[in-house]
Amino acid sequence: MNDMSFVIAPKSDQINADDLIAGPMTITITDVQIRGGQEQPVSIGFEGSDKAFRPCKSMSRVLVAAWGADAKVYVGRSLTLYRDASVKWGGMAVGGIRISHMTHIPEKLVLALTATKGQRKPYVIEPLRLDVARQDDGIDAARNAIASAPDLDTLKAVWSSKAMAPFRTALQPELDARKAALTPNDGTLAPDNSAATEGRSEDDMGEDTRGGE
């Protein structure tokens, strides 16, 4: 291949700093993929876009400092991204994506991040509070829908619903547990007999109350 335009074309599968020239963007995370050995190993999917946010190493450090190292808990949480025009590459200011606000932090977070080689500067993350209650309610509702599914068909429909999309990674253990509860050892659906047996007489339950007659 001799066409250099392919090399300089922006990656269409991710957002870049120029996408934020018009202003900041608040995203709600739906998925986090980590692939080692790549220049940008972290890909964060978010609602309303087929592109990914791929944080630089400094912003990845911000995510870990604020939310911890377990990326599964990031699903359903939100953060605000903005274009920092001062970010340099090769000595030239080209702009980069930075995080300004995050949900699920109790107060302002101040970190010492590397600004230039051998020099650190304070970096501030402000709490993003408006969506916390909505997100917590959403994941609670999704969790309850899984727990109350009466059979495997309903469970499959619940899991495939659009409303479940932001929480699938975080709620995978709940899905597995409910699926196991609805599936007996022989692989067939386990009937829920609690409602059917409630209020039945001893004769209905198969008990012999005739005293051996």
MARLUMDO-121443 format. One line per field, with one value per residue: y, x, z of N, C-alpha, C in turn; residue in three letters. Coordinates in Angstrom, 2 decimals. Layout:
<atoms>
nyy Y:... $
nxx X:... $
nzz Z:... $
cayy Y:... $
caxx X:... $
cazz Z:... $
cyy Y:... $
cxx X:... $
czz Z:... $
r ALA:... $
</atoms>
This chain:
<atoms>
nyy -1.19:2.16:4.47:7.20:8.49:6.73:6.24:8.64:9.12:9.74:7.51:5.77:4.32:5.29:8.03:11.26:14.09:16.22:15.73:16.90:19.60:21.30:21.30:19.93:16.42:14.25:10.94:7.68:4.68:1.56:-0.69:-2.17:-2.90:-4.53:-4.83:-6.13:-5.17:-3.31:-0.01:1.64:0.27:0.19:0.18:1.92:1.52:3.34:4.72:5.44:5.62:4.12:4.28:4.16:5.29:5.79:5.94:7.79:6.97:8.58:9.34:6.85:6.26:8.10:7.00:4.57:5.55:6.86:5.02:2.48:-0.61:-2.63:-3.02:-3.84:-2.64:-0.15:-0.02:1.47:3.77:7.30:9.84:13.00:14.24:16.30:18.53:19.13:21.58:22.04:19.75:18.04:16.57:15.22:17.65:19.52:21.30:19.48:18.76:16.87:14.28:14.71:13.99:15.53:15.43:12.98:10.41:8.75:9.46:10.74:13.33:16.18:15.19:15.18:14.71:13.91:14.22:13.34:16.00:17.05:15.59:14.36:16.16:16.89:17.78:19.11:17.51:17.89:16.33:16.71:15.94:14.31:14.62:14.57:12.37:10.17:9.06:8.24:6.30:4.43:3.62:2.48:0.23:-1.21:-1.79:-3.39:-5.51:-6.51:-7.34:-9.51:-11.23:-11.78:-13.14:-15.71:-17.99:-19.60:-18.61:-16.10:-14.94:-14.87:-13.03:-10.74:-10.31:-9.75:-7.35:-3.84:-2.07:-3.42:-3.28:-1.36:-2.58:-5.19:-6.34:-5.83:-7.20:-9.84:-11.98:-12.16:-12.95:-15.50:-16.84:-16.78:-18.20:-20.70:-21.31:-21.68:-23.90:-27.29:-30.15:-32.02:-30.53:-29.53:-27.21:-25.86:-26.13:-23.62:-24.22:-23.01:-21.21:-22.81:-24.86:-23.61:-23.33:-25.78:-28.78:-31.53:-33.93:-33.11:-32.73:-35.25:-36.58:-39.23:-39.27:-41.01:-42.67:-45.20:-46.70 $
nxx 0.85:0.59:-0.70:-0.83:-2.95:-4.56:-3.18:-3.20:-5.86:-8.50:-9.40:-12.33:-13.78:-13.73:-14.18:-12.71:-10.62:-11.44:-14.12:-15.26:-15.14:-17.32:-18.22:-18.39:-19.10:-21.34:-21.31:-22.81:-21.73:-21.65:-20.17:-16.96:-13.92:-10.82:-7.78:-4.75:-1.40:-1.85:-1.78:-3.79:-5.26:-7.72:-11.13:-14.07:-17.42:-20.45:-23.74:-25.90:-24.09:-21.99:-19.34:-16.24:-14.89:-11.58:-9.49:-6.52:-3.37:-3.14:-5.82:-6.89:-5.68:-7.03:-9.63:-9.23:-8.37:-10.68:-12.85:-11.87:-10.09:-11.57:-13.15:-15.72:-17.55:-17.86:-19.87:-22.94:-22.36:-21.53:-19.65:-18.12:-16.74:-14.23:-12.65:-9.29:-7.39:-4.71:-3.21:-0.37:1.39:4.27:5.48:3.72:0.68:-2.12:-4.50:-6.60:-8.60:-10.15:-11.24:-13.73:-15.82:-17.33:-19.63:-20.54:-18.51:-17.74:-16.92:-15.00:-12.20:-8.75:-5.87:-2.41:-1.06:1.09:2.33:4.34:7.47:8.88:7.52:4.79:1.32:-1.53:-4.65:-8.05:-11.12:-14.52:-17.53:-20.21:-23.38:-26.07:-27.11:-26.84:-28.84:-30.75:-29.28:-28.67:-31.26:-31.96:-30.23:-30.99:-33.66:-33.24:-31.87:-33.88:-35.73:-34.43:-34.24:-36.93:-37.87:-39.92:-39.40:-37.20:-37.56:-38.74:-36.66:-34.67:-35.82:-35.91:-33.17:-32.33:-33.48:-33.58:-33.36:-31.77:-29.23:-27.16:-26.34:-25.49:-22.89:-22.22:-24.27:-24.03:-23.31:-25.72:-27.51:-26.47:-26.85:-29.66:-30.41:-29.35:-30.95:-33.39:-33.03:-32.99:-30.95:-31.17:-31.35:-33.79:-36.56:-37.06:-39.93:-41.84:-43.39:-44.46:-46.63:-48.63:-48.96:-49.74:-52.15:-53.40:-55.12:-54.43:-55.14:-55.00:-52.31:-51.37:-51.18:-52.03:-54.69:-56.32:-55.75:-54.69:-56.77 $
nzz 0.00:-0.92:-0.34:1.61:2.82:4.14:6.46:7.89:8.36:10.67:13.33:12.85:14.61:17.13:19.44:19.05:19.92:18.31:17.94:20.09:19.88:19.75:22.34:25.76:26.46:27.97:28.94:29.31:30.51:28.84:28.38:28.91:27.50:27.68:26.21:26.16:25.14:23.15:21.68:22.63:25.03:26.40:25.80:25.89:25.73:25.10:25.78:23.02:20.89:18.41:18.55:20.43:23.57:24.10:26.55:27.34:28.94:31.25:31.75:32.15:34.56:36.12:36.06:37.46:39.94:40.78:40.58:41.04:40.22:39.06:36.20:35.61:37.31:36.27:34.41:33.60:34.95:34.74:32.96:32.22:29.28:27.80:25.43:25.60:24.58:24.98:25.04:24.01:21.25:20.02:20.51:19.59:19.99:19.87:20.91:23.12:24.70:27.79:31.15:33.06:34.94:37.11:37.97:41.07:42.84:45.99:46.54:45.38:43.47:43.61:41.82:41.28:38.30:35.55:33.75:32.06:31.08:33.95:35.52:37.56:37.85:39.62:39.09:38.62:39.36:39.20:41.07:39.41:39.81:39.04:37.66:39.26:41.00:39.10:37.67:39.67:40.37:37.94:37.63:39.85:39.21:36.98:38.15:39.84:37.91:36.77:39.00:39.48:37.30:36.09:34.57:32.16:29.56:29.96:31.41:29.44:27.66:29.27:29.68:27.11:26.54:25.65:27.77:29.55:28.55:29.47:31.81:31.63:31.85:34.55:35.83:35.17:37.00:38.52:36.53:35.86:38.29:38.57:36.30:36.92:39.12:37.93:36.42:36.75:37.76:35.69:33.46:32.62:32.83:36.00:37.84:39.48:42.29:44.47:44.56:43.53:45.37:47.65:50.14:49.63:50.55:52.84:51.58:48.91:48.72:48.73:51.12:53.31:55.27:56.49:58.53:58.01:56.93 $
cayy 0.00:3.40:5.61:7.70:9.01:5.70:6.33:9.85:9.22:9.48:6.23:5.98:3.50:5.91:9.48:11.95:15.43:17.11:15.49:17.68:21.04:22.03:21.35:18.67:15.34:13.35:9.60:6.62:3.53:0.30:-1.82:-1.86:-3.96:-4.29:-5.70:-5.83:-5.16:-2.33:1.37:2.10:-1.02:0.28:0.69:2.12:1.75:4.18:4.81:6.36:5.71:2.89:4.55:3.92:6.24:5.10:6.88:7.72:6.38:9.48:9.26:5.52:6.39:8.80:6.04:3.64:6.29:7.24:3.91:1.21:-1.32:-3.58:-2.28:-4.27:-1.72:1.10:-0.09:2.21:5.04:8.36:10.80:14.08:14.38:17.59:18.67:19.96:22.03:22.18:18.45:18.06:15.34:15.61:19.05:20.40:21.23:18.85:18.53:15.51:14.10:14.65:13.78:16.64:15.06:11.56:9.99:7.77:9.92:11.51:14.73:16.53:14.34:15.87:13.75:14.45:13.53:13.83:17.01:16.92:14.63:14.72:17.19:16.55:18.89:18.63:17.34:17.90:15.71:17.13:14.97:14.46:14.12:14.60:11.10:9.04:8.42:7.55:5.12:3.45:3.08:1.66:-1.07:-1.92:-2.31:-4.48:-6.63:-7.08:-8.03:-10.81:-12.07:-12.14:-13.89:-16.99:-19.11:-19.28:-17.79:-14.73:-14.47:-14.55:-11.80:-9.66:-10.08:-9.23:-6.06:-2.67:-1.46:-4.16:-3.11:-0.71:-3.25:-6.61:-6.78:-5.79:-8.12:-11.20:-12.97:-12.33:-13.76:-16.89:-17.41:-17.00:-19.27:-21.95:-21.57:-22.10:-25.09:-28.39:-30.88:-32.75:-29.59:-29.07:-26.06:-26.17:-25.43:-22.90:-24.78:-22.38:-20.65:-23.86:-25.70:-22.81:-23.45:-27.10:-29.65:-32.66:-34.88:-32.60:-32.85:-36.65:-37.16:-40.16:-38.87:-41.94:-43.49:-46.56:-47.41 $
caxx 0.00:1.37:-1.58:-0.62:-4.20:-5.07:-2.44:-3.54:-7.31:-8.86:-10.07:-13.77:-14.43:-13.57:-14.30:-11.44:-10.74:-12.18:-15.55:-15.70:-14.90:-18.56:-18.46:-18.25:-20.04:-21.54:-21.62:-23.13:-20.95:-22.37:-19.25:-15.53:-13.07:-9.40:-6.97:-3.35:-0.50:-2.24:-1.44:-4.91:-5.81:-9.04:-12.21:-15.27:-18.63:-21.39:-25.08:-26.17:-23.01:-21.28:-17.92:-15.73:-13.96:-10.35:-8.74:-5.06:-2.91:-3.45:-7.25:-7.09:-5.31:-8.14:-10.72:-8.87:-8.36:-12.04:-13.81:-11.23:-9.50:-12.53:-13.89:-17.13:-18.41:-18.02:-21.08:-24.05:-21.88:-21.38:-18.57:-18.14:-15.50:-14.07:-11.44:-8.23:-6.60:-3.29:-2.53:0.65:1.96:5.41:5.79:2.71:-0.63:-3.07:-5.76:-6.84:-9.83:-9.96:-12.43:-13.91:-16.78:-17.65:-20.57:-20.06:-17.42:-18.45:-16.48:-13.99:-11.02:-7.55:-4.80:-1.17:-0.80:2.25:2.02:5.48:8.44:9.46:6.75:3.39:0.44:-2.81:-5.74:-9.28:-12.35:-15.68:-18.62:-21.35:-24.39:-27.44:-27.60:-26.55:-30.08:-31.36:-28.51:-28.85:-32.60:-31.98:-29.59:-31.83:-34.81:-32.74:-31.58:-35.16:-36.34:-33.76:-34.59:-38.35:-38.23:-40.46:-38.94:-36.03:-37.96:-38.87:-35.32:-33.99:-36.41:-35.46:-31.75:-32.15:-34.16:-32.72:-33.15:-30.74:-27.94:-26.09:-26.03:-25.25:-21.61:-22.27:-25.29:-23.82:-23.44:-27.12:-28.11:-26.02:-27.48:-31.09:-30.50:-29.11:-32.10:-34.52:-32.65:-32.58:-29.75:-31.36:-31.36:-35.13:-36.99:-37.52:-41.20:-42.02:-44.63:-44.83:-47.98:-49.58:-49.19:-50.23:-53.57:-53.94:-55.40:-53.52:-55.49:-54.47:-50.86:-51.02:-51.07:-53.09:-55.18:-57.38:-55.28:-54.38:-57.93 $
cazz 0.00:-1.04:-0.08:2.97:3.40:5.05:7.72:8.62:8.58:12.07:13.57:12.83:15.63:18.44:19.45:19.21:20.50:17.41:18.13:21.24:19.65:20.03:23.78:26.49:26.23:29.11:28.45:30.26:30.06:28.63:28.24:28.97:26.98:27.91:25.36:26.38:24.00:22.16:22.02:23.44:25.44:27.03:24.95:26.70:24.97:25.84:25.21:21.93:19.91:18.10:18.75:21.78:24.19:24.45:27.39:27.40:30.20:32.36:32.05:32.73:35.97:36.76:36.23:38.53:41.21:41.18:40.62:41.32:39.09:38.48:35.17:35.55:38.06:35.53:33.58:34.18:35.49:33.74:33.09:31.25:28.52:27.13:24.62:26.17:23.43:25.33:24.97:22.95:20.70:19.20:20.75:19.01:20.64:18.95:21.62:23.61:25.48:29.23:31.98:33.99:35.98:37.20:39.00:42.05:43.71:47.02:46.58:44.38:43.49:43.12:41.58:40.71:37.04:34.82:32.73:31.15:31.60:35.24:36.21:37.83:38.18:40.15:38.12:39.42:38.85:39.98:41.10:38.51:40.74:38.54:37.13:40.16:41.45:37.97:37.34:40.73:40.20:36.74:37.84:40.81:38.48:36.14:39.05:40.27:36.78:36.67:40.15:39.48:36.09:36.54:33.75:31.34:28.41:30.45:31.76:28.18:27.14:30.14:29.45:25.76:26.40:25.50:29.08:30.27:27.88:30.24:33.07:31.40:32.41:36.01:36.36:34.69:38.08:38.86:35.47:36.01:39.48:38.30:35.32:37.65:39.98:37.09:35.67:37.63:37.35:34.44:32.36:32.29:33.61:37.35:38.08:40.74:42.82:45.72:44.46:43.23:46.54:48.76:50.44:49.31:51.70:52.96:50.54:47.66:48.75:48.67:52.45:53.67:56.59:56.91:59.65:57.61:56.40 $
cyy 1.24:4.65:6.05:8.22:8.01:5.84:7.52:10.01:8.94:8.15:6.45:5.21:4.09:7.42:10.09:13.38:16.38:16.90:16.35:19.17:21.86:22.14:19.99:17.68:14.48:12.00:8.68:5.32:2.28:-0.91:-1.33:-3.08:-3.58:-5.32:-5.29:-5.83:-4.18:-0.93:1.98:0.86:-0.98:0.90:0.74:2.43:2.58:4.33:5.82:6.49:4.34:3.09:4.30:5.13:5.44:6.05:6.69:7.16:7.26:9.38:7.86:5.52:7.11:7.83:5.09:4.34:6.59:6.03:2.56:0.50:-2.28:-2.85:-2.69:-3.29:-0.40:1.15:0.59:3.54:6.04:9.23:11.84:14.23:15.77:17.59:19.63:20.33:22.09:20.86:18.43:16.65:15.74:17.07:20.03:20.20:20.70:18.63:17.08:15.48:13.94:14.46:14.93:16.28:13.56:11.34:9.04:8.15:10.88:12.99:14.95:15.67:15.09:14.85:14.48:13.64:14.16:14.79:17.00:15.97:15.13:15.76:16.75:17.80:18.33:18.58:17.13:17.23:16.13:16.04:15.32:13.82:13.92:13.23:9.94:8.32:7.65:6.26:4.04:2.81:2.13:0.29:-1.88:-2.54:-3.49:-5.72:-7.31:-7.84:-9.41:-11.74:-12.55:-12.89:-15.29:-18.19:-18.64:-18.41:-16.32:-14.14:-14.07:-13.23:-10.59:-9.30:-9.45:-7.84:-4.92:-2.03:-2.15:-3.86:-2.45:-1.52:-4.72:-7.10:-6.85:-6.86:-9.54:-12.24:-13.22:-13.17:-15.22:-17.57:-17.71:-18.13:-20.63:-22.31:-22.09:-23.38:-26.19:-29.16:-31.62:-31.83:-29.10:-27.94:-26.50:-25.42:-24.75:-23.30:-24.07:-21.85:-21.75:-24.68:-24.93:-23.02:-24.80:-27.91:-30.78:-33.71:-34.45:-32.79:-34.30:-37.29:-38.07:-39.86:-39.83:-42.88:-44.94:-47.31:-47.74 $
cxx 0.89:0.58:-1.44:-1.90:-4.81:-4.43:-2.91:-5.02:-7.61:-9.58:-11.57:-14.50:-14.28:-13.78:-12.91:-11.70:-11.56:-13.69:-16.12:-15.42:-16.13:-18.85:-18.32:-19.36:-20.13:-22.01:-21.98:-22.55:-21.82:-21.45:-17.82:-14.75:-11.61:-8.60:-5.51:-2.54:-0.86:-1.87:-2.51:-5.68:-7.23:-10.03:-13.48:-16.45:-19.61:-22.69:-25.13:-25.10:-22.42:-19.77:-17.54:-14.93:-12.75:-9.47:-7.24:-4.66:-3.25:-4.93:-7.62:-6.73:-6.41:-9.29:-10.44:-8.88:-9.77:-12.93:-13.19:-10.80:-10.46:-13.42:-15.35:-18.04:-18.61:-19.33:-22.25:-23.65:-21.62:-20.16:-18.69:-16.76:-15.43:-12.76:-10.48:-7.28:-5.11:-2.53:-1.60:1.03:3.08:5.77:4.79:1.38:-1.66:-4.44:-5.92:-8.11:-9.48:-11.31:-12.55:-14.81:-17.04:-18.73:-19.87:-18.73:-18.06:-18.09:-15.43:-12.74:-9.85:-6.42:-3.57:-0.83:0.40:1.82:3.10:6.46:9.06:8.69:5.30:2.61:-0.87:-3.87:-7.02:-10.42:-13.49:-16.75:-19.70:-22.54:-25.77:-27.97:-27.42:-27.82:-30.73:-30.63:-28.68:-30.23:-32.66:-31.37:-30.36:-33.04:-34.40:-32.45:-32.87:-35.85:-35.72:-34.23:-36.03:-38.78:-38.69:-39.96:-37.81:-36.38:-38.10:-37.51:-34.54:-34.50:-35.96:-34.01:-31.48:-32.75:-33.16:-32.40:-32.04:-29.33:-26.86:-25.59:-25.60:-23.95:-21.67:-23.20:-25.14:-23.89:-24.88:-27.85:-27.74:-26.71:-28.96:-31.28:-30.30:-30.31:-33.29:-34.24:-32.21:-31.42:-29.91:-31.47:-32.73:-35.52:-37.52:-38.82:-41.19:-43.37:-45.14:-46.25:-49.00:-49.93:-49.79:-51.74:-54.17:-54.14:-54.41:-53.83:-54.91:-52.96:-50.42:-50.87:-52.26:-53.51:-56.22:-56.94:-55.08:-55.57:-57.74 $
czz 0.00:-0.69:1.38:3.61:4.36:6.42:8.55:8.90:10.04:12.21:13.71:13.93:17.02:18.33:19.62:19.67:19.62:17.50:19.25:21.09:20.02:21.52:24.43:26.15:27.49:28.58:29.60:29.73:29.96:28.62:28.35:28.50:27.20:27.12:25.50:25.10:22.91:22.63:22.92:23.92:25.99:26.05:25.79:25.77:25.79:25.07:24.06:20.88:19.66:18.16:20.20:22.25:24.63:25.24:27.25:28.76:31.40:32.75:32.57:34.21:36.75:37.04:37.39:39.88:41.70:41.43:40.95:40.05:38.41:37.48:35.07:36.25:37.33:34.76:34.31:34.80:34.37:34.02:31.98:30.62:27.89:26.34:25.30:25.04:23.71:25.25:23.76:22.51:19.76:19.33:20.21:19.73:19.64:19.60:22.02:24.44:26.95:29.92:32.97:35.17:35.94:38.25:39.97:42.68:44.72:47.04:45.50:44.57:42.87:43.02:41.04:39.47:36.33:33.73:31.64:31.80:32.89:36.01:36.36:38.19:38.75:39.06:38.93:38.67:39.77:39.99:40.08:39.21:40.12:38.16:38.09:40.56:40.31:37.63:38.40:40.64:39.02:36.97:38.88:40.13:37.60:36.99:39.52:39.15:36.57:37.78:40.11:38.23:36.48:35.76:32.84:30.14:28.82:30.79:30.50:27.61:27.95:29.83:28.08:25.56:26.32:26.85:29.87:29.75:28.75:31.43:32.87:32.01:33.93:36.58:35.83:35.81:38.49:37.81:35.63:37.19:39.23:37.30:35.99:38.51:39.18:36.31:36.63:37.03:36.03:33.24:31.96:33.22:34.96:37.61:39.43:41.31:44.06:45.68:44.27:44.46:47.69:48.94:50.11:50.58:51.74:51.91:49.20:47.58:48.72:50.02:52.71:55.09:57.13:58.01:59.27:57.07:54.93 $
r MET:ASN:ASP:MET:SER:PHE:VAL:ILE:ALA:PRO:LYS:SER:ASP:GLN:ILE:ASN:ALA:ASP:ASP:LEU:ILE:ALA:GLY:PRO:MET:THR:ILE:THR:ILE:THR:ASP:VAL:GLN:ILE:ARG:GLY:GLY:GLN:GLU:GLN:PRO:VAL:SER:ILE:GLY:PHE:GLU:GLY:SER:ASP:LYS:ALA:PHE:ARG:PRO:CYS:LYS:SER:MET:SER:ARG:VAL:LEU:VAL:ALA:ALA:TRP:GLY:ALA:ASP:ALA:LYS:VAL:TYR:VAL:GLY:ARG:SER:LEU:THR:LEU:TYR:ARG:ASP:ALA:SER:VAL:LYS:TRP:GLY:GLY:MET:ALA:VAL:GLY:GLY:ILE:ARG:ILE:SER:HIS:MET:THR:HIS:ILE:PRO:GLU:LYS:LEU:VAL:LEU:ALA:LEU:THR:ALA:THR:LYS:GLY:GLN:ARG:LYS:PRO:TYR:VAL:ILE:GLU:PRO:LEU:ARG:LEU:ASP:VAL:ALA:ARG:GLN:ASP:ASP:GLY:ILE:ASP:ALA:ALA:ARG:ASN:ALA:ILE:ALA:SER:ALA:PRO:ASP:LEU:ASP:THR:LEU:LYS:ALA:VAL:TRP:SER:SER:LYS:ALA:MET:ALA:PRO:PHE:ARG:THR:ALA:LEU:GLN:PRO:GLU:LEU:ASP:ALA:ARG:LYS:ALA:ALA:LEU:THR:PRO:ASN:ASP:GLY:THR:LEU:ALA:PRO:ASP:ASN:SER:ALA:ALA:THR:GLU:GLY:ARG:SER:GLU:ASP:ASP:MET:GLY:GLU:ASP:THR:ARG:GLY:GLY:GLU $
</atoms>
